[in-house]
Amino acid sequence: MSTPFASSRTLRPGRPSPIPDVRLFHRRNTLLCTFEYCWAYIGWELRTATSFPEIRKALSAVPTEWHGDIELFLCEQIQPSTPEEINRKRRAVERLSQHRRDTIPELKSAAERLERVRGALQDNPNDPGLIALCRERGNTHTSLSRMLETLNEEIEKISEQLRQHGAYVAQSALLAFISSPRYTLTPLSTANAMAGVPFIAWRTSADRCEKEPASHGYQFRYENFLEIERALGLPLPLTPEEATDRVKAYLLLGRHQKNQAVPELREKWHLLRCAIASTPPDGRNVGSLPYRICAEYQRRSSSLSPRDQVMLEEERL
């Protein structure tokens, strides 16, 4: 499928970026927190996604309270567009919004002027000058009211177009990134590439973000996944019993103790062992095994039963 991201555009010298570095890096760090926290639930589905619906299905596993951070990737109403078209519409909204900000105090002043002449007209109901002035000020107030209403409608209309166009560009960008052989799909690489979308091309976003160190909010959850993936090894085990033996042997190796996630996995071996036992290999999606085991482990860790609390004290490596 063709996308608006076949190549990255280089900004002309002196031309301001549609998204400044401060905003870009903040957006990257926000997305990174989301992806690191949810990688066990979304990583495999993203890796294998080949269409917009599959992108949306994968990211629907992100907790609802974080959907605002990935709204464009979840939006079902989409319209083909490009970053250039989006930036044009964004500038149009900014101009209309400024016009609205200028109109509001004018309307307030017109309302006050109309109220004053109406008050004067109550004391002098037959004064032709006040009658004419009241009519004039009333027309001004009506004109400004209609202008403000039109501005609000136009801003709402273009904003909805922006949302649908942005959704198309964002989901196109994510599909293009996933299929690119240049990048390995990780929470950081994905956040770097998507941070500037839909205002700049995803390659431009990735290149700019790679120059600034990231702030990791939930790196430990992603490290859990990485250690489980390494422990399972390749080719992946064919039975839960084989998977349990491999992971246990890996965690007991002394050379892995410097890895931050290993002590936690050893301490919570009961939960990890139960997660492995309840996650049989899937013949149709063999590579999903480490993701599904990690997701089940994290689910059990977040909601301990009374039995789990007792067994955690007894079953450690």
N, C-alpha and C positions, 0 to 999 in steps of 0.2 A: 504494500500500500504506500502510495506517495505521501509524503509529509512535508510541512513547511520548514523542515530542518535538514534539508539535503546538504547544506553547507553553512558555516558560520560567517557572519559578516563582521568586518573590523570597522569600528567607529572611526570616522575621520578625526584627525588631530583637532582638539578643542571642542569637539562635539560632545555634549554631556550624555552620559548613559541614561537610559530610561529608568534604571534602578541603581541608586548609589551604593557604594560598598557597604556602608553601615547597615542599610536596609537588607542588602543581599546576604551579608554574613549573619545577621540576626535571623533572617528567614531560614538560612541553611542550618543554624544551630537548633531552631525549633523543629524543623523536619527531622534532623538527626535524632533528637530525643524521641520523636514518634517512631521512627523506623527501628532504632535500637531496642526500644521497649517491646515492640510487636514483631520483631524479625522472625521469631519461631512460628508465628501465625501467618505471616504474609510473604516470607522470603521465597518459599518454593512456588507459590502461586504466581508471584511476580516473575520469577525466573522462567516460568513456562507460559506466561501470558502471550497471546498473539493477536488480541483484539481488544477493542474498547470495553465490551462487557466483561471480559476476563480481568482487565485492569481494575474495573470497578468492583468486581466480586472479590478480588484479592484484598483490596484496601478496605472493604467493608468490615473486615475483622478488626480494624483499628477501633478502640473504644469510642463510643459516641461522643463523649465530652471532648475528644480531640479531632472530630470531623471538621471543625472550622479550619484547621491547619492544612487539610487536604481536600477542601471543598471542590476545587476544580477537577480533581481526579475522580470524584465520585458523581459528578453531575451527569445526568442522563440526557438532558436537553443540550445538544451541541450543534454548532453551526461552523462549517469550514471557514478558516481564517488564517492569518499570519501574524507574527509579532508586530510587524509594521502597521497592519490594519488596527490591531488592538491599541497600539500606542497613539494612533491618530484619534481613535474614539476616546481614549483616556484623556487626551488633551482637550477634546471637545467637551467632555464632562467637566473638566477643570474650568474651562472658559464659562460654561453655563452656570457652574456652581458659583464662580466669582460674580457673574451677573446677578444671580439670586441673592448673594450676600449684599450686593450694592442696592438691590431693589427693596429688600426688607426694611431698612431704615427710611427709605423714601416713602414706602407705603405707610409706615407708622407716622411719619410726619404729615402725610396727606390726610390720614384719618384724624389726627389732632386738629389740623387746619379746618377740616370739614366740620368737626364737632364744635369748634369755636364759632364758625359762621352760623351754624344751626342754632346755637345758643343766642347769638345776637339777633337772629331772625325771629325767635320767639318773643322778644321784647318789641320788635319792629316788623310785624308780619307783612306790612304793605310796602316796605322799603324796596323799590325796584333795584337799587344797586346791590343790596344784600341778596335779593332773590337771584339776580344774575350771577353773583359771586358764589352763592351756594350751589347753583347748577354747574358752574365751571369747576369748582372744587370737587363736586360729586363725580363729575366725568373723569377728573384726574384720578380720584381714588378708585373708581371702577376700572379704569384703564390699567392702573398699576396692579390691582387685584387679579385681573385677567392675565397680565403679563407674568405674575408670580405663579399662577396656576399653570400656565403654559410651560414655564421653565421647569416646574416640578414634574410635569408629565414628560417633558423631553428628557430630563435627567433620568427619570425612572426607565423610560424606554431604552435609552442608550446603555444604561447600566445593566439592564437585562440582556441586551445584545452583547455587552462586554463579558458577562458571565458565561453565556453560551459559546461565544467565540473563544474565550479563555479556556473553557473546558476542552474544546476541540484541540487547541494548541497544546495544552498541558498533557492530555492523554496521548496525542501524537508524539510529543517529545519523550514521554516515558516509554512508549513502545520502541521508538527509534533508539533510545539509550539501551534498553534491554537487549536489542538485537545487535548492538555495536560490538565488534570483536576487540575494540581498543580498551574497553573497561571491564573490570570484574564487578559483578553485582554485589555490593555490600551496602550497609546502611549509610556509610560516609559517602561513597561514590554516588549513590542515588540522591542523597541530600544535596551534594555539591551540584549535580546536574540539574536538579529540579528547582533549586532555590530561586533562580532568576526567571523561570517560566511563569507566565507566558510573555513577559516583556522583552526578553532576550532569548536567543537560541540556546539550547541546552548545552552545547559544546562550549559556548562562550561562558555560560554560568559555571561549568565545571572548571574551566581554565582559571577563571578569576578566583573561585573559592579555594582551589588547591594552593593558592599563594598565602592563605590566611589560616592559621591553626584553628581547629574546631573545638567547641566546648561540648564535651560528652556528658549527657545527663543520665543515661542508662547504659553505659558501656558494659557494666557487669552482666547485664542480661544477655547482651550479644556475646560476651566472652563465654557464658555458659553454653550457648549454642556451639561456638567454635570448638570448645573442648569436647563436647559430646560428639560432634562431627569427626574430630580427629580420633577420638577413642574408638568409634565404630570402624574406621578405616575403609579401605577399598580392596577388593569389592565388598560391598555392604553385606552384612550377615543375612542369612536366609531364615533364621528362626530367632524368637526372643531369647532363647537359652544361649545361643551363640552370641547374640548382641550383649547379653548380660556378662558373659565371660570376658569378652573383649574390653568392655568399658571398665570392668573391675580391674583387670590386669593393667590397663592403661593408667588408671588413677593411683595404683599402688607403686608405679615406677617413680623412683626418687627424683629423676631429672625434671619432672613436671611440677614439682612443688613450688617453684617460683611463679608459676602462672596463678594469677589472682583467683580464678574461678575454681581451680582444683581443690583447695581446702574446703570450700563451700560444698562442692559435690561430694567430697568424702564425708563431710559432716552430715550431709543429708542423703546418704547412700540409700536409706530405706525408701525415700520418696523417688529417687532416681531409679532404683531397682523396680519399684512398682510401676513407674511410668514405662519402663522398657517392657515389662511383662505384659502390660495392657495395650501395647502398640505393636501389633504384628506387621511384618513387611507387606507392602502393597505391590503386587506383581506388575500392575499397570503404571505405577509411579514409584519406581524403586528409589530414586534419589530423594524422595520426600521423607524417608525414615528419620534422619537426624532432626528435621524440622518438627515432625509430629511427636517424637520422643521429648524434645525440649519443650514444646508447647504443653504437653501433658505434665511434665515435671514442674513447669512454672505455674500451671493451674493448681496442682496439688500443693505447691509451696505457698500459694496465696490463700488457701482455705484448708487449714489443717483440721482433721477430725481428732477427737479425743484419742482414738487408737493411734493415729499418726504421731501425736505428741509423745505418747509413751514409747512407741517403737523407734522414734528418732534418738531417744536416749540409749536404746539397746543396740541398734544396728548402725554402726559407723565403720568406716575403713581406717 
